[in-house]
Amino acid sequence: MGLKQIDHGTPEYDQMVALRNNLLRKPLGLGFDEEELKQEKDHLLIAAFDEDEMLGCCMLCKATEDTLKLRQMAVLDNLQGKGIGASIMNFAENLARDKGYKKIMMHARDTAIGFYEKLGYKITSDEFIEVNVPHHVMEKILI
């Protein structure tokens, strides 16, 4: 498995949009609009690959001067629990540190809280509903 930062507008990016759509949006009856995807050109786009197949992905976008927000974390259903998500998160944290950020935060679906807690993230909010799914804000200080 290889991890890398990918560029907006490339065939790899199209693969990332398809993966996120299939795993995160379609099950909720949602999709993407062009304006939303255009805004992603300023995000850090990260993906895990086996050869040319994308196994998982996430995005980091600037929240504040010292904080990045993790968005759209997804790993193929049949590969969850095999360390791919943890590898993506480790790569994302190292990339954030290298760029001088001190913290990563996210709106974590409640079903993913245990995964993020194992990686050192802490819940910092009450439950709220986003895209019709319960979420909590989670954060980790990057050391």
N, C-alpha and C positions, 0 to 999 in steps of 0.2 A: 504494500500500500504506500502510495506517495501522497504527500500533503503539499499544497501550494496555494499561493495567492493567484487569483485569476482576474482577467480584465473584463470590464463591462463591454457588452456588444460583440463578444467573440462567440464562436460555437460552444466553447466551454460554459460561457455565461448562459447561453440558451439551454444547455443541459441542466444547469443549476436552477433556472426558472422552472423548467419542467419538473424536476425533482421536488422542489418546494411546492409547486402547484399540486402535484399528485399526493404528497404526504401531508401537507399542512392546510391547503386551501379547499381542494375538492371535497374532502370528507365533511367540511363544514358548509358546503354549498356556496363557496366563495371562489373568486378568481383574482386575477391581477388586472389593473388597468394601465394603459400606456404611461400616464403621468407618474404613477407610483414607480414603475420600472425605470423611468427616466431619472428619477431622484437617486437611484442606486449607483449612478456613475461616480458619485463621490464617496461611496462606501468601500471598505476593505472587504473583498470577496474571497472567501476561503473554501477550498474543497479538497476532499479525499478521493483518490482515484485508485483503481486496480486496472492497470493498462489504460484503456480509454473510457472505462465505465466509472461514472461518478457514484461513490458509495455514500457520501454525506457532504454536508456543506453548512456554512453559516455566514453571516455578515456582521461587520462591526461598523457602527456609524458614530460620529462625534456627538456626544451629549453635552459635555462642557469642556473647558480647556484641559482638564486632567482625567476625564472619564469618557469611555466608549460604551455604547449600548450594543449588546449582542442581540441580533435579530435573526429570525428564520433558521434556527438550528434544526437540521433534519438529517436522519440516517435511514437508509433503506430498512423497512420493517424486518426483513429476514436476517439482517445483520446487527440489529440492536442487541446490546449486551456483550458484544465481542471486542470492546475497547476502541472502536472507531470514533465514537462521540468524544470519549476522553482524549484521544489523540488530537482531534480537531480543536478541542478546547485548550489543550496545552499549546498547540501551535498558535492559536488566537491570542492567548495570554502572552506568549513570547513576542509575538508581533507587536502587541500593544505596548509592552515594556520597551521594546526596541525603538518605538516611536515616541517614547517619553510619557505615556499615559500611566496613571497611578491606580486606576480603578476600572473594573468592568461591571456594568449593571445590566439588568434585563427584566422583561416582563415574562416570567416563567409560568408556563401552564402548570397547574397543580399536579398533573400526572407526571411531570418531569422534575419536581422539586427534589426527590430523593437522589436522582442522578447528579444534580447540581450541588447538593449538600455534600456528597462524597468528594467533590472537587474543591470544597472549601467555601462555597457560596453560602451566604446567610440571608434569610428572609428579612426584609426591612419595611414591609407594608402589611396592611390588612388585605384580605382577599378582595379582588375586584373582578368584574366581568369585562373581557375584551374578546372580540369576535365570537361572542356567545359562549365563551369558555372561561371557567374560573382561573385566575392568575394571581401571582404575588410578585412584587418587586423583589429581586435578589441582587446582592452585591458581593464583590470580592475585592479587597485591597491587594494590588499587585506589589509584591516585595522584590 
